[in-house]
Amino acid sequence: MNAKKKIELIDNILERWEEMSCLYCGGTLNKDMADEDYDDMNSDTYCQYCGKDIDPYDDWDNECLKAIEKVLNNERFKP
């Protein structure tokens, strides 16, 4: 992958990190859902699309760094 494409991907990852959208699939986390879709049985960081739950204080930053590291090392993301 060329350097320009890597920079674009890293920029997209950082945008998702800032928006607190799911890094696994890009879906909307529970805290950003409309009132009728909000599920108070799940945490604010639960993704309804892929079923992952991310702790924004512990794992969120690490997951972002892991994603950036995969881009830098030309590793594939698992679906």
C-alpha positions in Angstrom: 0.0 0.0 0.0 1.4 3.4 -0.9 2.1 6.1 1.7 -0.8 8.3 0.5 -3.4 5.5 1.0 -1.9 4.8 4.5 -2.3 8.4 5.5 -5.9 8.4 4.3 -6.7 5.2 6.3 -5.0 6.6 9.4 -7.0 9.8 9.0 -10.2 7.7 8.8 -9.2 5.8 11.9 -8.6 9.0 13.9 -11.9 10.4 12.8 -13.7 7.3 14.1 -11.7 7.6 17.3 -12.8 11.2 17.8 -16.4 10.5 16.9 -16.4 7.4 19.2 -17.8 5.3 16.4 -17.0 1.5 16.5 -13.5 0.8 15.2 -14.4 -2.8 14.5 -17.1 -2.1 11.9 -17.7 1.7 11.9 -21.2 1.3 13.3 -22.8 3.8 15.7 -22.2 3.1 19.3 -25.1 3.0 21.8 -24.6 6.5 23.1 -25.1 8.1 19.7 -28.3 6.4 18.9 -31.7 8.1 18.7 -33.8 7.9 21.8 -36.0 5.2 20.4 -33.0 3.0 19.5 -31.1 3.5 22.8 -30.9 0.3 24.8 -30.2 1.1 28.5 -29.4 -2.6 29.1 -26.2 -2.1 27.1 -23.4 0.3 27.8 -22.9 3.5 25.9 -20.0 1.9 24.0 -22.0 -1.1 22.8 -22.2 -1.4 19.0 -25.5 -2.8 17.8 -24.1 -3.7 14.4 -21.2 -6.0 15.3 -22.0 -6.7 19.0 -18.7 -5.5 20.3 -18.4 -3.5 23.5 -15.5 -1.0 23.9 -14.5 0.6 27.2 -13.6 4.1 26.0 -11.4 4.7 29.1 -9.3 1.5 28.9 -9.5 -0.1 25.4 -10.5 2.6 23.0 -7.1 4.3 22.7 -5.4 0.9 22.4 -7.8 -0.3 19.7 -7.1 2.9 17.8 -3.4 2.4 18.0 -3.7 -1.3 17.0 -5.6 -0.2 13.9 -3.0 2.4 13.0 -0.3 -0.2 13.6 -2.0 -2.6 11.2 -2.1 0.0 8.5 1.6 0.9 9.0 2.6 -2.8 8.9 0.3 -3.6 5.9 -1.7 -6.1 7.9 -5.2 -7.0 6.9 -8.2 -6.3 9.1 -10.3 -9.3 10.0 -14.0 -9.0 9.2 
